[in-house]
Each structure stands twice: as structure tokens, then as C-alpha cells.
Amino acid sequence: MDVMGDKATLFETGRFVQPSLREETRDGGAADEAAEELRQRLAAEAGDVEAMSVLGAMLLRRGDLDGAEPHLRAATAAGDRAAANNLGVLLHQRGYADEAAGWWRVAAVAGSAAAAHALGRHHRERGDEPAAEYWLRQSAEQGHTLGAYALADLLEHRGDGAGTERWMRVAAERGHREAAYRLARALDRRAARESGDDQGVPLVEEAEQWYRQAAARGHRRAALHLGAILEKRGELKEAGRWYLTSAKDGETRAACALGFLLRDAGDTENAAVWWLRAAQEGDGNAANALGALHAEHGETQTAERWYRAAMDAGDVNGAYNLGLLCAEQGRTQQAEQWYRRAAYAGHREAANALAILLLGAGDETGAEPWFSKAAEAGSVDAAFNLGILHAKRGEDEAALRWYERAAAAGHTEAALQVGMARLRAGDEGEAERFLRCAAGGGSAEAAYRLATVLDARRPPEPAHELGEPVHRRSECEEWYERAASQGHRRAQVRVGMLAAARGDLVEAARWYREAAEAGSRNGAFNLGLLLAREGSEPEAAVWWTRAADAGHGRAALRLALVYARRGELAEGQRWADRAAVLGPEAVTERATRLRDALRQELSA
């Protein structure tokens, strides 16, 4: 409460002078104050009412209640409203709240905004909200900053949103830092509700301005929120400065956020310092971060201690992280216990991890409810896992529903599964949409499948006016190449075929070889064809052998022909037998004829 009472009135007397901009020494300031007190005391003893009021205020401010009271009572009796307000302050400090309210009423009726504010707060403490609103409104409308803030607080309690914002804004504009902070928070919440509206962005911008004003006045939570806004916008250096300011003022969440900012910048040593500071003050998130840091360094006992500290601080992630730590160490029984503890507390990823653990142990019946609980709570991985579970049982419709749910939340593999299901159903348009999502999310299989869809509808290459084909790079080739660059073997073979078709045999050989070395029998067969065409039949035979051993019928037939030409009839017959078994039908027919011919020649 403002012990100086109605400052505006006191300043109007001319008896108080605003402090000089020049710095004064402590001894000089004390001497001036003593001289001023003496001057006011002499004037008061001579009967100067204003001097009595000012002297009483000076003594009250110093804490000399016994010395201040007679001067304030004398000035009040003479009609000085500032003295009446300060007398109320003095009596309130002595514990005489009702008598204080009486003098505040006298001062407020006489026009003291500060007294009206004090009287309004008195009535609110007594539960008399109508009287509180009346006096606080009187104070606020006279321009009293604290009165405006207190009125806004009262109206917020009543649910009067418009009135709250109006008076909170008035107090904030007059420099009240808590009002600026609370106004910013209100604007932030409204912006979140109206995020899809055009008004969302201006509200966020205005909230930032008020956060900045409150933070500049030393409001540590405002500094925290301002740092978060700046970090989200990518202005990391300034965000770090505000986090540091807030953290130094004792805001543990800012210390934790500063730690993450430093970690992302590669400074884990200083990140740990701020996490430790926050964790020691009970911040569970910081304790978890410290646990993860020690776990990365192989310090599992220390990591476990911090995870337990996070759990003790009420952070359910601590139990989940303990489960992960135990699972990594092969302590499945303890992992299950921690996962269950976190899952029962509503941790959706713990529920999913618990279900995976149970499924791995063969308890599908026990796993499914936890997958469902996690999925219903919003776990995308759990929704995908439920899709896999239903698919294994042959429950395709149920599987598709869960895949679609996971795909809608951005799960890449789920989008691939939905795309494949749509392809099987003949819905090429929907299939393409989901395959694009999955391919864009990094799925090589989806990129390949999308390329095949686009390839199938690609028109024939237009001919050049002289009859030469004109090659234009198509979208399907781009997807084939994306899948191939991610190691997709069938895509690599297809990219090699496209390169060969346009005459780029070096590029074709590169892709065929990459696919073949990764285990693709088609890649090995095509590489063999390319090498044979270039006159390297012995090397071609090596790759055909690899392909034939992997079950490629045409490669086996090629080998049979190679050995037959060399005169190695028995070896040729062996490969012809193999080709006849492997097929396909056309290969089987040719291999059978060749085998019979070789057999006759061998028996002749």
C-alpha cells in the first residue's frame, strides 16, 4: 500500500521536490532529509497544517508510527485529506482496520484517489464486493493506477471480460507492470482461441508489446513469456537474453528454457548449469533434462537419480524416462513397472511403450487396451500400432481406420499403408494423395509406389520431327530417383532402366550395381545384360550367377546359354534345369527345350 497517500496532492503543495537527476552521496541525501524534516517540524509547530501532514507522512514512511500519528491526526482534524489517507494507512499498519477505513472514507469523500483505492481494497477483503467496486471505480476514474489495477482484478473475478481488459489496459498504460503482464496473458489466450481468425496475429503482436513493457520493468514471468515468443520466432539471441534476465530473478522455468536454448546451440556444459539450478528449485522438466544428459554420457545411476527427482516434483515424464532407461538396460520387469506408473497417470507415450513391451512378451490381450488408451489420448504411434495389430488378425477395416487416424496426424508409415489400401481398392486418386503425404515425409517405399502410379498414366514420349525420341524429365522419374537415393532397390533398378532407355549407360550401370550390391536380383540381372552388351561376358556371368542364386529364372537361362556356347554342356544343363524350375512360363519353355537339346548332345 502507498504510505505516501495522495501523492498528487502532496506534490501540488510544492513541499516535496522531485529527486534531482544528479547523483547525491548517501551522507548528503541524509543531511538534506534531516534539514527538510526540521523545516517541516518548525512549520508544523507554528500551526502550518500542510507541514503537519507532510511531517506525518515523512515519519510514517520511516516507520516512526508513534511520532507520525499526532501530526497526522492534527492535520486531519484541520481538513487535510492527504493526512486523513495517511492516518488510515498508519492505523491499518497498527491493526485497526475498521478505524483506518473510517479515515479513508473521509479522505475519499474529500477527493483522495489513493484513499478510495485503499477503501475499495478494505471492502473487498471484507467480502463486500459492491462497495469495493464503487470505491475502486472512484479511484480508477480519478486516474489512480493502483485503483485501476485493483478494479480490473475485481472485475476479472466477476467474469466481466470487457471491463477487466479496459481497466487492466488503463493500469498498464500508466506503467503498472503486473497489469501489463496480465493484459499480455489475456491477449495471448484470446489469440490462441482465435488462431484461425485474422485477429490472431495482431493480438499476439500486442501481447508481445505488453510482455516487453512488463519485462523491462523487472517482471520475471513476463521476461519468460517474451523469451518464449522470441524463441518461437527464431530470434534466439534476444530470447536467451530475456530467459537469462528472468532466470537471474529466480524464475525456474526460464532457467530450464535457457538450458534447452544453450543445449541446442551446442553448449551442454552451461545448459547443465541452468538445468541444475532449476532442478534444485523443483523444476521437473529440468530434472528430466539432466537425467537425459547423464544417460547420454552413460552415467545411468546419476540419470536415474534425476529422473526420480523429476517424478518427485510431479513430472510424470520422470517415470516414463525411468522406464526407457530400464528397458535400454534389459531390465524389462522394472521398465514395465515404471511405464505402468506413468501410463496410469495419463502419459500416452508410456502407455504405448507399455503395450509394445507386453506385445513383445506375447501378451497381445494385455497390450491392446494400452494401445487403445494411448491412441485415444492422442498418441500417433499407438494409433499406427493398433493398425498393425488389426492387420495381423486380418481385420482390414479396423486396421485402415487406425492407419487413417495416424496418417491424419502426420504419421508417414500410416499414410503409406492407407495409400496401399486405396490402391488395392482401385481408388487411385485417394491413393495418390496419401502416397504423396508419405513420400513427402521421407518414405522411400511411398516415393516408389507414387512413381509407379504416375508412371502408369504417363503418355508416350513425343517424337522429334526427325523421328528421334525426345526425353523430358517427368515427375515420376523424380520420385523414382528420390526413392533410389534412399536405398530403395526396385527404384534403383527402375532409375537404371530409364537411364539406359535414354542412352546413359554409365548412369544405368551405376544404379544397377548399387541395387545388385544391396541384394536386388533384378539389378544383378540387368547389370549383367549391360556388361554383356559391352563385351564383358565373364563379369556379366558373375552377376547373373548372383541373380540366379537369388531365384531369377531369366538369369539362370542366360547362364545356361553362356555355358552351352563355351561347350560346358553339363553346367549348361544344370542351369537350364534351374531356369525351368524358376520360370516364368516363357523362360520355363525355353529352358526345357535347351535342357533337352543339351541332354541329347551329351548322350550322343
Disulfide bonds with the S-S distance in Angstrom:
none
